[in-house]
Amino acid sequence: MDPRVKRTITKLEQQKEKKTNEKKKIEQELSEINADLKKLYAFKSNQDKLQSAIDQFYEPVKEENTDEHSESVYHV
């Protein structure tokens, strides 16, 4: 076999192995990022639900701020 062909084959095989390893590393990083995003989206959803519940809890107080109880709450 021509030595130039053999060197080229060896060089390309090394490049392929290097790129394959880089690809595996990137896929692992993407997997970790996706796991973090999933946790954060779940946290955001729970936080939005909690904020909605808080808003609903205090909404009647805003509407009824003229009664005695509401005035005493605001003037504490």
C-alpha positions in Angstrom: 0.0 0.0 0.0 1.2 3.5 -0.8 2.5 5.1 2.5 0.7 8.3 1.7 -2.7 6.5 1.6 -1.8 4.7 4.8 -0.9 8.0 6.6 -4.1 9.6 5.3 -6.2 6.7 6.6 -4.5 6.9 10.0 -4.9 10.7 10.2 -8.6 10.5 9.3 -9.3 7.7 11.8 -7.7 9.8 14.5 -9.7 12.8 13.5 -12.9 10.7 13.5 -12.1 9.4 17.0 -11.4 12.9 18.3 -14.7 14.2 16.8 -16.6 11.2 18.2 -15.2 11.9 21.7 -16.1 15.6 21.4 -19.6 14.7 20.2 -20.1 12.4 23.3 -18.9 15.2 25.6 -21.3 17.7 23.9 -24.2 15.2 24.2 -23.5 14.8 27.9 -23.4 18.5 28.4 -26.7 18.9 26.5 -28.3 16.2 28.6 -27.2 18.0 31.8 -28.6 21.3 30.5 -31.9 19.6 29.6 -32.2 18.1 33.0 -31.5 21.5 34.6 -34.1 23.2 32.3 -36.7 20.6 33.2 -36.2 21.3 36.9 -36.3 25.0 36.4 -39.5 24.8 34.2 -41.2 22.7 37.0 -40.0 25.2 39.6 -41.3 28.1 37.5 -44.7 26.4 37.1 -45.0 25.8 40.8 -43.9 29.4 41.5 -46.6 30.7 39.1 -49.2 28.6 40.8 -48.2 29.9 44.2 -48.2 33.5 43.0 -51.7 33.0 41.5 -52.9 31.6 44.8 -51.4 34.6 46.7 -53.0 37.0 44.3 -56.4 35.3 44.7 -56.0 35.3 48.5 -55.4 39.1 48.6 -57.7 40.1 45.8 -60.8 40.3 48.0 -59.0 42.4 50.6 -58.3 45.0 47.9 -62.0 45.1 46.9 -63.2 45.3 50.4 -60.8 47.9 51.8 -63.6 50.0 53.2 -64.8 47.6 55.8 -63.5 47.7 59.4 -61.4 44.6 59.2 -59.6 45.7 56.0 -58.9 49.1 57.4 -57.4 47.6 60.6 -55.2 45.3 58.5 -53.9 48.2 56.5 -53.4 50.5 59.5 -51.4 48.1 61.7 
